[in-house]
Amino acid sequence: MRLNLWIVLLIALLLPASACAADVDTYDAAAQVTVTDIAIDPAVLMEDDTATVTVTVQNTGTGSVAISRAALYGTDISVLNTGTYDSVGEIGAGTSKQFTFTVRADCADGIYYPSFYLDFRDAGSLRCPVPVTVQSNEVQISVMDIPDVFTADKKETVSLLVGNPRQNTVNGVTLTPSGEGIECTQSSVFIGNLAPDGSAEVSLDVSASQSTDLVLTVTYRNGINTHTEVLTLPIEVGISKTDPIMVVNNLEVTSSGSGYEVSGDVSNAGLEDAMSVIVTVGSPAKATDPYPMYVIGSLESDDFSSFEVTFSGQGLTSVPIVIDYKDRDGNDYQTTYTLDMNGGFASAGDNADASSVQASGFSGPGGGRGGMMMPGMSGAGFAGLPLLQIAGGIVVVIAAIVAWKKGLFSRARTALQNRRKKE
C-alpha cells in the first residue's frame, strides 16, 4: 500500500515538468519559422489595380511546426481572398511554404504596409509587414515630328515617342491610330515591353482627306491590369509647304503651218522633287504632232527644264498649258496656266491654288514669232538679262587690252604731243 502511494506521488511530480518541456520545445520550433521572401506582381500598382502578394515562409529547424492559419490584413489595401488559408497544417523541417493573396489598391498614391500573420497551433503567431507601392503615372506619348499642314490624301510621316515613366516594367504596349477621314499604313504598332524610364520610337504613315483629328491610343498592361492612354492631334489639310510647285515662264508662241507651237521653261519652286512631269495643252486646243506632249520626267527642287508643245484649234482665244506631275509617294498633281491668245494675262491654277501670273509681249498668230515673258516669275534661265549690252562691253574691254599690249595708246599719245608742238 505504501509503495503504491509513492508511485502516485512520483507521477504527479513528473507531469508538470514534462508539460513545461513540451511547451519549450514547441516555442523553440516555431522560432525557427521565418519569412524569407515577399513578391508583389505587379511590383508597383496603379490606383484600382489588382495584384498578387506572395509570402514565402521557411522552417529552418529540425522539427515540424503546426500552422493553424495564415492571413493578410490591411486598412487601405483591400485583400480579396481573406479565408483562403484558414486551415494550413504543418511545415516540415527544412521546407518552405508559399501563401498568395490577391489585393486591390483602393487608395491614392503612396506606400502602404498591410501585415502578414502566421498563427501557430501551439506557439503564438508570426507577424511581418508587407510594403505595397501605389503609383499612377501613365505611359506617355510625345510627338517628335508632324507636318504643319497635310496635303489631301497624301501620305505624311508622323514620328512619335512612347515612354514609360513608371518604376516598373509595363507589358504588351500597343499604339493604334484612328480618326474620321484618317488612313494609316499601319493599323497598329506593337511595341511590347517598356522598361522603367524606357521609351520606343514609332513612325506612322498617315493621310487625311479632310481637316480632322488624329487619335493615338496606347494600350498596355500593368500586371494583369489593362490601361489606356489617348492623345488627340489636330490635322489641318491644305497647301503643303514642301510639295513640288510647278511654275511656267519664258513662254514663246509661234504659228507653225496650220497650228501653233508654244515653248518655255518649267521650274520646280517647291521643296520636294517632282516626278513624271509632263507638259501638254488642254481643251479647246488640240495637241498635235510632232510634240503633242513633252515629257520632262523628274524635276528636282529649284531646277528647271525647257519644253515645247505643238497644237491646233480654230478661233482660239485662250489655251490651257497643263502640267501633270507626281510627288515621291506617287500622288498626282496638276497645274494649269491659261494662255490668252490675244495677249494680256495668263492665269495659273492647280490643286494647290497657285496665284495668277501676268503675261506680256504676245504678238498673235499672224505676227511671226512672238515672245512671251511672265514678269516676276523669271525663275531659271537667262531671260531678262541684257545679253547684247554685256557682249558689247566684253568686246570693248578686249579691244582696249589688245591695243594697250601693242603700244597703240603710247603711239597715239606721242603723235598728239608732236602735233601740239607744231601748232
Number of C-alpha atoms within 10 A of each C-alpha: 5 6 7 9 9 11 10 10 10 11 10 11 10 10 10 11 10 11 11 11 10 12 13 12 14 19 15 15 20 26 16 17 23 17 18 12 11 17 13 21 15 21 17 20 27 24 16 16 21 21 24 19 20 17 20 16 19 19 24 18 17 11 17 19 25 19 22 17 18 22 20 28 16 15 12 14 19 18 22 14 13 15 13 14 18 13 11 18 14 15 19 17 17 14 13 16 14 13 18 19 20 17 22 18 22 16 16 13 15 12 12 18 16 18 15 20 16 23 20 22 17 14 19 11 16 16 15 16 15 21 12 19 19 21 17 16 14 15 22 15 21 12 14 12 12 16 15 13 16 25 24 18 16 20 20 18 15 16 16 18 15 21 19 22 17 20 15 18 19 22 18 15 22 18 21 17 22 17 16 13 14 19 19 18 11 13 11 16 15 13 18 14 18 22 16 14 13 14 18 14 14 16 14 20 14 21 23 24 16 17 18 16 18 21 17 18 17 24 17 23 18 22 20 14 14 14 16 14 14 15 15 13 13 11 20 19 19 16 16 19 15 16 22 26 25 24 22 27 25 23 23 19 24 21 19 15 8 9 18 18 22 23 19 18 19 25 24 23 20 19 15 18 20 26 21 16 21 18 23 25 26 17 13 15 22 16 21 18 11 11 17 17 20 17 15 17 14 18 21 18 19 16 16 21 18 16 20 20 22 25 24 22 16 10 9 13 13 17 22 20 21 20 24 19 23 20 18 15 10 13 14 14 19 18 22 24 22 19 25 19 18 14 17 12 18 20 16 21 16 17 14 16 11 17 9 13 19 16 20 17 14 23 18 17 17 9 10 12 16 17 18 21 20 19 14 9 14 17 21 16 14 10 13 10 9 9 11 9 10 10 10 10 12 11 11 10 10 11 11 12 10 11 12 12 10 10 10 13 12 13 11 10 10 11 10 11 11 10 9 8 7 6 5
